[in-house]
Amino acid sequence: MSSNIFNNISPIEYAGPDNKEPLAFNWYDAKKKVYGKTMEEHLRFAVCYWHSFNWPGNDIFGEGALPRPWLIKQHSHDNALEKLNAAFEFFTRLGAPYFCFHDVDIAAHGDTVKTLTENVKKISEPIARKMENTNIKLLWGTANLFSHPRYMAGAATNPDPEVFKCAAAQVKCMLETTHQLGGENYVLWGGREGYDSLLNTDIKRELEQYARFLNLVIEHKTKIGFKGQILIEPKPHEPAKHQYDRDVATVVAFLEKYDLQNDIKLNIEANHATMAGSSFEHEVANALALNAFGSIDINRGDPQNAWDTDQFNNDYKEMALVMKHILLDGGFKKGGFNFDAKLRRQSIDVEDLFIGHIGGIDVLARALIIAIKMIEDEFLENFKKERYKKWQQKEGQEILAGKLTLEDLAKGVTNPNPKSGNQELLEKYINDIC
């Protein structure tokens, strides 16, 4: 069974940098080999189910504006099947190798957790058939532990153990479903794991609950034989005033405190990084430095707004710097670029959904090409080697190895001459190579 909504859209193909047709790729040539892999293998991009097929185009001031016939009856399994058909037709025409979803995205909604999990199991077989017929894979699955009113005070961090149990049941179902469908990762986003007021919050207790919940997830992953990565997705606030998974450094500190650092990596979202007051590049580089990098939700925020606008990425220069870090680390292991991005409320045409993704994919592909140029000409890496070269010499190595005391260092103090960091030169280099 196929959907009729995309009948007028031909499969999206590569047309080259000079192309002016919006329904074609200018930079993304899926099977073209660069830096030892095809572009498809480097980018491993996924389409998210929630924004693309579950968001009706509403906001806090207005109802849905996007024509999505499968959203009329959210409790209907037939509507879930209609949505599934539309989604896979879109994936196929776009040429997406992966997709991602929450439990409530794919299944008919239920009034109880039991009904929801039953509906997830019911839809999983049709999804498996679609995946087999199209060779489209699951980058990651997750459970929605933030939308239902039961989670208004958190899921794992809720003051009521009954809510904790509801969250556990949803995650169990989705971890098993992700495993069944060959998913390569499982994501935990703690949108309600935080607080709105410290007047009614015991932070120490809630963090201990959260750690226990994550241990349960790891235990069940091992029990069912799931080989994918478990990922936490940092975000500083929204919907909670303060979320415990604030940023990369905060999450890593939490994982190390509870001895979870070897079992859980991070899914880094571009818009969440800027909300936390950091650049996207910083968060990726920091995760790599701390051995915590797992995957990416690619999007952007609006610099005039302090919330999560989830717009499609459009800055290839920024992305080139991010891509360079990933490539120098050997590329994605199991993660990829998931387009956690949605249309603007006024973008109501079917073509808009394709154009948003095409533009974002082209940005990634162009950034990939530029990043490879940066790596191959070695200018930036040679500059850094030169800047830190004294640490590779005998005294620098002895300091790092703990062979010299403060007294030793104090005896040998000289009058060092500062050297320029040449920031302007490096920024000009980036502009020139882009």
N, C-alpha and C positions, 0 to 999 in steps of 0.2 A: 504493500500500500504506500502511495506517495502523497505528498501535500501539493496543493494547487497554488500556494501563495508565491512560489518562486518560479513559476512556469516561464516567465519572460526573461529570466536571467540565465545566460549561457555560462558554462564553466569558466572560471576566472583563469586567464593564462598570462604568461610573461610576455611583455611587448617591448621592453627596452627603455632606457632612460629618456628618450625623446618622445615617448608616447604621451598623447594628450587625452586619451580615452580613460575616464575615471574607473570603469569596470575592467581594469587590467592592471597587472603588476609592472611597475617601472624598474624595480631593483630586485625583487624576489624571484629568482629562478631556481625552483625547488631542487632540481637534480644537478645543478651546476656545482662542481667540486671546487672548494676553496679551503686552503689551510688543512688539507687532509680529509675533509668531510664534505658532504653535500650541504647546501644551505638549509635544507629541511632537517638534516641531522644536527647541525649547529643550533638552530633556533628552537626546535621541538615545541612549536607554538600550539596553543590550545584555545578553543572557544569556550567561554563560560556559558553554562546553561541558564544561570539566573538572570543576568542582565539582558541577554539576547532573546530569551524565550519566556521569561517569567515577569519581567518588568513591564507594567502596562503604561508607563509614561506619566505616572502621577507624581505629585509633590505635596507638601503639607498644606498647600493652598488650593490645590485643584485635583480633580479626578483624572483617571487614565486617559491619555490622548492617543496612544498607539493602537492600531487595529490588530488585535491578537485574538482570533476566534477561539483558540484553545484555552483561554483564560476565563471564559464565561461561566463554566461550571467546575470550580476547583476541586470539588469532591468527587468528580466523575473519572472513573478509570478510562472511559472512552476518550475524554478530553486529554488525559495523560498520554494516550496512544497517539492522538492527533498531534500533540505537541512533539512527541518523539519523532513522528514522521517528518514534520517540518524541520526539526533540528538537524536530523541526519541529511535531509536534502540540502540544507544550508551548508553543513560541514563538507559535503561532497562537492558542491558547486564551488565553494571557496578553496578546496584542496587542503583542508585542515587535517593534520595527522593525528591530533588529540582533541579531547574535550574534557571538561570538569563539571561537577555538579554537587549540590546538597541533596539530602533526602527529600525535602519538600519541593525541590525543583522538578524532580522526575516523576514523583508519585502523586496519586490523588490524595488530597488532604484528608486528615482524620481528626475526629474530636478528641481522641486519646492517643497516647504513644503507641499502644498496642495496635490500634487501627492503622496508624501511619506506618509502622514497621511491617505489618501485613501487606499494605499497599506497595511498599518498597520491594518486598519479595515478589509480589505479583508482576511488577513492571520489569524486574531485573532480567527475566528470560527474553522478553521482546528486545530489550537493549542489547543483550548478548548476541541475538540473531542479527541485529543491525550492524554491530561491530564486526561480526564474522563476514557479513556480506560486503562490507565496505573497507575492511582493514583499518578502520579508524579506532584508535586506542584511547584508553582512559589515563590521563595524566595524573589526576587525583580525584578522590571523593571526600566528602565531609558531611557532617550532620549540622543542621541548623539548630543551634542552642541559644538563640537570641531573639527570635521573632515572637514566639508564643508567650502569652502573659505569664505562664508558669515560671518563665526565666527572667522576669523583670528584676529580680534581685540576684541574678547570676545563675549559673548552672552548677558547675563543680564547686563554686564558692558560695552557694546559696545557704542561708541559715537553716533551711529545712532539709533534712536528709532524704525526704521523699522526692524532692526535686532533683537532688543528686542522683537518685536511682533512675528517674526519668531520663536524665542526661546519659547515664551509663547505658540504658537500654537502647537509646538512639545511636550512640557511638558503636556499641556492639553490633547492631544491625548493619550500620554503614561500613564498619571495618570489614565485616564479613562480605558485604556486597562488593566493596572495592576489591577485595581479594578474589572473589568469584569472577569479577569482570577483568581481572588482570591489571588492575590499577598499579601505577608505579610509585605512588605516594598517597599518604593520608594526611589531611590538613586539619589542625585544630585552631580556630580563631576564637579568642576569648572576648567577644564583643561586650558581654555582660559580666565578665570576670574582672570586677573592679568595684568602684563605689561612686555614689552621688554625694554622700555626706559621711564624714568621719564620726558624726555624732551617734550613728547607729552601726558602726563598722568595727570589727575586730580584725585588723589586717593580718596579724600573725596566724590566727585561726584559719582565715580564708586562704592564705598562702599554703598552709599545711594541707588543707582540703584539696587545693588545686594539685599539689604535688602527689597526693594519694591517688587522685583521679588519673593523672598521667601514668603513674606506676601501674594502675589497673589496665590502661590502654596497652602499655608495653607487654604486660603479662599475657593479655589476650592475643596480641599480635604474634607472640611466640607460640602460643597454644595452637592457633589456626594455621601457622606456617606462612604468614604474610611476609614477603621479602622486601616490600617497599619501604620507603622512608616515612617516618612520622615527622611531621612538620608543624611548628608553631608559627603563627603569622602575627608579627608585632603591629600594634597601633596604639597611640597614646590616649585617645579619647574618642567619643562618639561611637556607640550610643552612651556608654557610661561616661561620667564626668572625668574619671581617672581609671584607666585600664592597667592591670598589672603587667601585661605584655607590652610595655610602653615602646621600646625600641630594641635594637639588636643587643646593645650592651646590657640592658636590664634583663632581657630574657636569658642571655648567656649566664649572667650572675645567678639568676634563679635556678637554672639547670645545674650549675656547678654546686650550688648549696645543697640540692637534693639528689646529687649524684645521677643526673639524667643526661649529662652532656654527651655521652657515647650513644645514646638511644634516640635522641631527638635533634633535628636540625631546624633551620628557619626558612619559611617562605616569606620573602621580602616584597612588599608592595611599594611601588614608587610614590603614590599619593600618601600613604601612611608615613613614609620617611620624611616627606616635607612637612606633614602635620606635626611631627615630633621635633621639628626645628633643625633637621639635618638634610643634607642633599641625598638624593637617591644613590649617587656614587659612593658617598661616605658609608651608607648602611651596607651596601654590597661589599665594599672593600673591608669594612670592619668584620663582617660575618666571615669572609675568607680568611682574614688574619687570625680570627678566633676559632677556626676550624668548625664553623657552624653553618656554612652556606648550604642551602638545599635547592631552592627553586625561587621563581619570581612571578608575582602578579604585576603585569605591565599595564600602566595607565599614566595619568598625570592629574594634578590638581589645578585649580585656578589660583594664581598668585594673589588675587584680590579677595579670595575667600579662605576661611580657616577651617573648612570642613572637607569632607571626602566627596569630591565632585565626580570622580571616576570617569574622566574624559579619556578619549583615545590619545595615546602618545604621539607627539609630533616633533620632538627635538632630536634630530639624528646626531648632533654634536654631543649632547649629553649622553645619549645612548652609546656612542662610540667609546667614550671613556669607561662606561660600565662594562661594555663588551670586552674591552681590553683586559680588564681585571679577570673576567670569567675565562677568557681564552688562555691567559697566562697560568691559570690554575688547572688547565686541562679540559675546560668546558664543563657542561652539565654532566653529572653522573646519572641521576634519575629524574632530575627536575627539568624545567623548561620555562618558556614564556607563556603564561596564561593571560589572555586578554580579559582582565577584570575591568571592563570598560563598557559604558552604556551610551546609547544615543542621547542627544539632547531632546527635551520634551517636544520641541517643534519639528524634529526630524522624523516625519511620519511615513515617508515613502519606503517601500521595500528596498529600493536601491541604497538607501542611507545605511542600512545595516551592513551591506557588503562594502560600501565605500569606507566606512569607519574602520573595518578590519583590514581592508586592502591598504589604506594609508598607514595604519599602525605596523603592519607586516613589512611594508616597504621601508619604513623608518628603521626597523630592526635589520633588514637586509643591507641597507646602505651603511648603517653603523658597523655592521660586521665587516664589510669591505674596508672601511676606514681604519677600524681597529687592527685588522691584519696588516695594513700599511704601516701603522705605528709600530707594531711588533717587529716587522721585518726590517725596517730601517734602523731600529735599535737606538734611536736618538734619546728617547725618554729614559729607557732602562740604563743606557750608558751614562746619562747625566746623573741618575740616582746612584749608580755604582761609584762614580767619581766623588760624589758628595759624601758618601759614607765610607770611603776606602780606608781611612785610618782605623776604623773599627776592625778591619780585616788584618791589620798588622799586629805584631807581637803584643804590644801593650794593650791594645783594644781587646784582643782575645783573652788576655789574662784577666782583665777587668770583668768581662762577661763570665769567665769561668770561675770567678770567686777567689782567684789566687792573690789578689791585692786587697789590703785593708785600707781604711780611711787614712791611717797614718802613712802607709806606703804612698798613697796618692797625693797626700798633702806635701810630702817631701819632694816630689817631682814636679810641682806646679811651675808652669812656664807662663809666658804672656802671649796667648794665641792671637793670631790675626783673623778676624771674621772674614768669611767669604760670602759673596753674593749668592742669594738663592735664585736669582735670575727669573723671578716669576713672570715678568713681562715677556721675556724671551720665550718661555715655555707656552704662555698663552698665545703669542703670535704664531708659534709652531702649530698649535691646535687649529687656529683659524686657517692657516695656510694649507694644512693637510686635508682639512675638511672641504 
